[in-house]
Amino acid sequence: MSHELKKFFKVVKSDTDLQSRLFNTHKISEVANIATEYGYQISAIDVLRTQAGRVILLPLGEQEILAAGEKPKTGAQWGRNGNGYLDCTGHWLNQFISWGSIPPANEPSMEEFIELVMEDKSVSKQLEQAKNCNEVANLASKLGFKFDGVLLLKYMASQVLTFNEEKLNALVNGADRR
């Protein structure tokens, strides 16, 4: 996390109006614009990477809330009305797959599900409708694969930390969202 973003977080912690404003942003880039208004020079990509890192470090209870598509008490999931880059999880998982960005998950059932998505366009279309990590896990379960939404949440957040600028810009701006 950049020094500027750390300083901005300190301001956010003590300003409930600012918290509300950030929560209601539609694009993560809007968060960077608001920070600029407050005199902090941060990029939307820095916000995105920080969100991903914070998701991984959240306590399990907070991760469960986020996996269900809700806003946790911590984690700064700004953009897209508090859902950050994790809204429309099925869409983004499809996008990650299309980018060839799916390394082993160290969870055989999740890896097998991802392979099925890559091979079967009808499953990919069903996946597109999943709004959060738990909905993806529920779809996988209906198809005989067992993993939970929190595992998928952490996996996707870890992938964000490895992306190049082009992919991060696509996530920041919601590119290719249907």
Summary of the structure (lengths in Angstrom):
residues: 178
radius of gyration: 16.1
end to end distance: 30.4
largest distance: 51.1
contacts: 569
relative contact order: 0.15
helix: 65%
strand: 0%
